[in-house]
């Protein structure tokens, strides 16, 4: 159970493919216009339920509850030892010396 007031992410379809303008490229026209939005849950719910959220800008949005406490899972990659040496060399060149 996801409780009212939790920070969540929802998904909704803004326009079905058939509703999109003909001025778009064909491959874009063939896809629905979708939206993923984050906000505070307005009532207790379960993942997959249709819910209403209040966004950070106080808009109310409706959609399918897909995630609780969403975050960006990307990173800048694994540690690269050479970058430490480059940092040290650059500091020496720039006169920054030791930290």
Helices and strands as residue ranges (DSSP letters): E 7-15, G 17-19, H 26-29, E 33-41, E 50-54, E 60-68, H 81-94
